[in-house]
């Protein structure tokens, strides 16, 4: 079989897996795709001398992302609401990497990304450490919530939007001094969800103030916002040599899934990926060289369509309208 034919067949199989959802998002889809990646894995030590920050890094996908980045040599700031709970996960990662003959450089940091004043205080502190020379090469926005009832942040915003959209954008903006110092061009990765495919962009009701509130729907809507805002954020941050990505992990077996969607986890558990498999693309986007095209949406190391149905595809002008609200709500409404 010629290389071009093999590539075409691989791409065809990949598209079938993606559209089938159950196959593509499951451990089976990851295993099939993984067989083709070995030569494309980031080289050992690819992130040596670089610094990363992972929000929600104390468990699940976040902890798996911390593990992957640290395994490649990065110093990793582990951003969590509860340092006490995160300490166990960090110790486990240090032990695992030690068993592999590697030394982990992990720093636990306290920050609730839904609280904008706390975000400001943390970011300002980080950027001024070491005489204001702090550098950040990789920023992964992984922290997530799925409240069963409509809940507001301390700033009065619906909690999923505050945690997945407003806080991460505010945090990135406040960390720009550190991101700009990256010699290699910094990378910002938002961890979304395949569930966003079910929802349109909620331009008229971004905070779910109308209708019957459902946590899973609110979660998916906020992830749709991340995906649709990626090209705009790329245009905003690329002048500072910052690449912006959104990825979704497929169906990964994590404490968050067990807590938020217990029935789904019970039914699908034989198909669920490991957290490390779910985090693979976030780690790859942060480390692969050269940097993939910015402002794009990814799953299992391939760029993906952002919509499969016209009903969920934004109308012209919708993303700009949503951005005006996001910029004002997040307090980042500079030109």
C-alpha positions as CSV (number, residue, x, y, z in Angstrom):
1,X,0.0,0.0,0.0
2,X,1.4,3.4,-0.9
3,X,1.8,6.1,1.8
4,X,-0.7,8.3,0.1
5,X,-3.3,5.5,0.0
6,X,-2.6,4.6,3.6
7,X,-3.1,8.2,4.7
8,X,-6.3,8.5,2.8
9,X,-7.7,5.3,4.4
10,X,-6.6,6.5,7.8
11,X,-8.4,9.8,7.3
12,X,-11.5,8.0,6.1
13,X,-11.5,5.7,9.2
14,X,-10.9,8.7,11.5
15,X,-14.0,10.5,10.0
16,X,-16.1,7.4,10.5
17,X,-15.0,7.1,14.1
18,X,-15.7,10.8,14.7
19,X,-19.2,10.7,13.2
20,X,-20.1,7.5,15.0
21,X,-19.5,9.3,18.4
22,X,-19.6,6.1,20.5
23,X,-16.7,4.6,18.7
24,X,-14.7,7.8,18.2
25,X,-15.1,9.2,21.8
26,X,-14.6,5.8,23.5
27,X,-11.4,3.9,24.5
28,X,-11.7,2.0,21.2
29,X,-11.5,5.2,19.1
30,X,-8.4,6.3,21.0
31,X,-6.7,2.9,20.7
32,X,-7.3,2.8,16.9
33,X,-6.0,6.3,16.4
34,X,-3.1,5.9,18.8
35,X,-1.5,3.2,16.7
36,X,-0.7,5.8,14.0
37,X,0.8,8.4,16.4
38,X,4.0,6.8,17.7
39,X,6.2,8.7,15.3
40,X,4.4,11.9,16.0
41,X,4.7,11.9,19.8
42,X,6.5,14.9,21.2
43,X,10.1,14.0,21.8
44,X,11.2,13.1,25.4
45,X,12.1,16.3,27.2
46,X,10.2,18.4,24.6
47,X,9.2,20.9,27.4
48,X,12.4,20.9,29.4
49,X,13.1,24.4,30.6
50,X,9.5,25.5,30.0
51,X,6.7,26.3,32.4
52,X,3.0,25.3,32.2
53,X,-0.1,26.1,34.2
54,X,-3.1,23.7,34.4
55,X,-6.3,24.9,36.1
56,X,-8.3,22.2,37.9
57,X,-5.1,20.2,38.0
58,X,-5.8,18.2,41.1
59,X,-7.9,15.4,39.7
60,X,-9.2,13.7,36.6
61,X,-8.3,15.2,33.2
62,X,-6.4,18.0,34.9
63,X,-4.1,15.7,36.9
64,X,-3.6,13.6,33.8
65,X,-2.6,16.8,31.9
66,X,-0.2,17.8,34.7
67,X,1.3,14.3,34.4
68,X,1.7,14.5,30.7
69,X,3.3,18.0,30.7
70,X,5.6,17.1,33.6
71,X,6.7,13.9,31.9
72,X,7.9,16.0,29.0
73,X,10.0,18.1,31.3
74,X,7.8,21.1,32.1
75,X,7.6,22.8,35.4
76,X,3.9,22.8,36.1
77,X,1.8,25.1,38.3
78,X,-1.2,23.1,39.5
79,X,-4.1,25.6,39.9
80,X,-6.8,24.3,42.3
81,X,-9.5,25.6,44.7
82,X,-8.3,23.2,47.4
83,X,-4.5,22.7,47.7
84,X,-5.1,20.2,50.5
85,X,-7.1,17.8,48.2
86,X,-4.6,18.4,45.3
87,X,-1.6,17.4,47.4
88,X,-2.5,13.7,47.1
89,X,-2.7,13.8,43.3
90,X,0.5,15.8,43.1
91,X,2.3,13.2,45.3
92,X,1.0,10.4,43.1
93,X,2.3,12.1,40.0
94,X,5.7,12.7,41.6
95,X,5.9,9.1,42.6
96,X,4.9,7.8,39.1
97,X,7.4,10.0,37.4
98,X,10.1,9.0,39.9
99,X,9.4,5.4,39.1
100,X,10.1,6.3,35.4
101,X,13.4,7.9,36.4
102,X,12.1,11.4,36.0
103,X,12.0,14.4,38.4
104,X,8.7,16.4,38.6
105,X,8.7,20.1,39.3
106,X,5.2,20.8,40.4
107,X,3.8,23.8,42.3
108,X,0.4,23.8,43.8
109,X,-1.4,27.1,43.5
110,X,-4.7,28.2,45.0
111,X,-7.2,30.0,42.8
112,X,-11.0,29.8,42.1
113,X,-11.2,30.7,38.4
114,X,-14.9,31.6,38.7
115,X,-14.0,34.5,41.1
116,X,-12.5,37.3,39.0
117,X,-10.9,39.2,41.9
118,X,-9.2,36.0,43.0
119,X,-8.1,35.4,39.4
120,X,-6.6,38.9,39.3
121,X,-4.8,38.5,42.6
122,X,-3.3,35.1,41.6
123,X,-2.2,36.3,38.1
124,X,-0.7,39.5,39.4
125,X,1.3,37.6,42.0
126,X,2.6,35.0,39.5
127,X,3.6,37.6,37.0
128,X,5.6,39.6,39.6
129,X,7.5,36.6,41.1
130,X,11.3,36.4,40.6
131,X,11.5,40.1,40.1
132,X,8.8,40.1,37.4
133,X,10.6,37.6,35.1
134,X,8.1,34.8,35.3
135,X,7.6,33.0,32.0
136,X,4.6,30.9,31.0
137,X,4.8,28.7,27.9
138,X,1.7,26.6,28.2
139,X,-1.7,27.5,29.8
140,X,-4.4,24.8,30.0
141,X,-7.9,25.8,31.0
142,X,-9.3,22.6,32.4
143,X,-11.2,23.6,35.5
144,X,-14.9,22.6,35.1
145,X,-18.2,22.5,37.0
146,X,-21.6,21.1,36.3
147,X,-24.0,22.2,39.0
148,X,-27.4,20.5,39.2
149,X,-29.2,23.8,39.8
150,X,-28.5,27.2,38.4
151,X,-25.8,28.7,40.6
152,X,-24.1,32.1,40.4
153,X,-20.5,33.0,41.0
154,X,-19.5,35.6,43.6
155,X,-19.5,38.1,40.7
156,X,-23.1,37.2,39.9
157,X,-22.6,35.2,36.7
158,X,-24.0,31.7,36.0
159,X,-21.4,29.4,37.3
160,X,-20.6,27.3,34.2
161,X,-20.0,30.4,32.1
162,X,-18.0,32.0,34.9
163,X,-15.8,28.9,35.3
164,X,-15.4,27.9,31.6
165,X,-15.4,31.2,29.8
166,X,-15.2,34.4,31.8
167,X,-12.6,33.3,34.3
168,X,-10.3,31.6,31.8
169,X,-10.3,34.6,29.5
170,X,-9.7,37.0,32.4
171,X,-6.9,34.8,33.6
172,X,-5.2,34.6,30.2
173,X,-5.4,38.4,29.8
174,X,-3.9,38.9,33.3
175,X,-1.1,36.4,32.5
176,X,-0.2,38.1,29.2
177,X,3.1,39.5,30.6
178,X,4.3,36.0,31.5
179,X,2.9,34.5,28.2
180,X,4.7,37.1,26.2
181,X,8.0,36.1,27.7
182,X,7.9,32.6,26.2
183,X,10.8,32.3,23.8
184,X,9.0,29.6,21.8
185,X,5.6,31.3,21.5
186,X,3.1,30.5,24.3
187,X,0.1,28.1,23.8
188,X,-3.3,28.4,25.4
189,X,-5.5,25.3,25.4
190,X,-9.2,25.2,26.5
191,X,-10.6,21.8,27.4
192,X,-14.1,21.6,26.0
193,X,-16.5,18.7,25.6
194,X,-18.0,16.8,22.7
195,X,-21.3,17.6,24.3
196,X,-21.0,21.1,22.8
197,X,-22.1,19.6,19.4
198,X,-25.6,19.3,20.8
199,X,-26.0,23.0,21.6
200,X,-26.1,26.2,19.5
201,X,-24.3,29.4,20.6
202,X,-26.6,31.0,23.3
203,X,-26.2,34.5,22.1
204,X,-29.6,35.7,23.5
205,X,-29.2,33.9,26.9
206,X,-25.6,33.3,27.7
207,X,-26.3,32.9,31.5
208,X,-29.2,30.5,31.2
209,X,-31.7,32.9,32.8
210,X,-34.7,31.6,30.8
211,X,-36.2,28.1,30.5
212,X,-35.7,25.1,32.6
213,X,-32.1,24.8,33.8
214,X,-30.2,21.6,33.2
215,X,-26.6,21.3,34.3
216,X,-25.5,19.2,31.4
217,X,-27.1,21.7,28.9
218,X,-25.5,24.7,30.6
219,X,-22.1,22.8,30.5
220,X,-22.4,22.1,26.8
221,X,-23.5,25.6,26.0
222,X,-20.5,27.1,27.8
223,X,-18.2,24.7,25.9
224,X,-19.8,25.8,22.6
225,X,-18.8,29.3,23.6
226,X,-15.2,28.2,24.0
227,X,-15.2,26.6,20.6
228,X,-16.8,29.5,18.7
229,X,-14.6,32.1,20.5
230,X,-11.3,30.4,19.6
231,X,-10.7,32.2,16.2
232,X,-11.5,35.5,17.8
233,X,-9.2,34.9,20.7
234,X,-6.5,33.8,18.3
235,X,-6.8,37.2,16.5
236,X,-6.6,38.9,19.9
237,X,-3.6,37.1,21.3
238,X,-1.6,36.0,18.2
239,X,0.2,39.4,18.0
240,X,1.9,38.4,21.2
241,X,3.0,35.1,19.6
242,X,0.3,33.1,21.5
243,X,-1.4,30.2,19.9
244,X,-5.0,29.3,21.0
245,X,-6.6,25.9,20.8
246,X,-9.8,24.2,22.0
247,X,-9.9,20.4,22.3
248,X,-12.3,17.8,23.6
249,X,-11.2,14.7,25.4
250,X,-13.8,12.2,24.3
251,X,-15.5,10.1,27.0
252,X,-13.0,9.8,29.9
253,X,-13.5,8.1,33.2
254,X,-13.0,10.8,35.7
255,X,-14.3,11.8,39.2
256,X,-16.1,14.7,37.6
257,X,-18.0,12.4,35.3
258,X,-18.9,10.1,38.2
259,X,-20.1,13.0,40.2
260,X,-22.0,14.9,37.6
261,X,-23.4,12.1,35.3
262,X,-23.4,8.9,37.4
263,X,-26.0,7.1,35.3
264,X,-24.1,7.8,32.1
265,X,-20.9,6.6,33.7
266,X,-22.5,3.4,34.9
267,X,-23.9,2.6,31.4
268,X,-20.8,3.6,29.4
269,X,-18.1,2.5,31.8
270,X,-16.8,-0.3,29.6
271,X,-16.3,2.2,26.8
272,X,-14.7,5.0,28.8
273,X,-11.2,6.1,28.1
274,X,-8.6,6.7,30.9
275,X,-8.1,10.2,32.0
276,X,-4.6,10.1,30.5
277,X,-6.0,9.2,27.1
278,X,-8.5,12.0,27.4
279,X,-5.8,14.5,28.2
280,X,-3.5,13.3,25.4
281,X,-4.5,16.0,22.9
282,X,-4.2,18.8,25.4
283,X,-0.6,17.7,26.2
284,X,0.2,17.2,22.5
285,X,-1.1,20.7,21.6
286,X,1.1,22.2,24.3
287,X,4.2,20.3,23.2
288,X,4.2,19.3,19.6
289,X,6.6,21.1,17.2
290,X,5.8,23.0,15.1
291,X,2.8,24.5,16.7
292,X,-0.5,23.4,15.0
293,X,-2.7,26.1,13.3
294,X,-4.1,28.4,16.0
295,X,-7.7,29.3,16.7
296,X,-8.8,25.7,16.0
297,X,-10.8,22.8,17.5
298,X,-9.2,19.4,18.1
299,X,-9.9,15.8,19.2
300,X,-7.5,13.0,19.2
301,X,-4.7,15.1,17.6
302,X,-6.8,16.1,14.6
303,X,-8.5,19.3,13.8
304,X,-12.3,18.8,13.9
305,X,-15.4,20.6,12.5
306,X,-17.1,22.8,15.1
307,X,-20.6,21.8,13.9
308,X,-22.2,18.9,12.1
309,X,-25.7,20.3,12.0
310,X,-26.9,23.7,10.7
311,X,-29.1,24.0,13.8
312,X,-26.0,24.4,16.0
313,X,-24.0,26.5,13.5
314,X,-23.8,30.2,14.5
315,X,-25.3,32.8,12.2
316,X,-23.0,35.6,10.9
317,X,-22.3,38.1,13.6
318,X,-23.3,35.8,16.5
319,X,-19.8,35.2,17.7
320,X,-19.0,39.0,17.7
321,X,-22.2,39.7,19.6
322,X,-21.4,37.1,22.2
323,X,-17.8,38.4,22.5
324,X,-19.1,41.9,23.3
325,X,-21.0,40.4,26.2
326,X,-18.1,38.2,27.3
327,X,-15.6,41.0,27.2
328,X,-17.8,43.2,29.3
329,X,-18.7,40.5,31.8
330,X,-15.0,39.3,32.1
331,X,-13.8,42.9,32.3
332,X,-11.4,42.6,29.3
333,X,-13.1,45.0,26.9
334,X,-10.0,46.6,25.6
335,X,-9.9,47.1,21.8
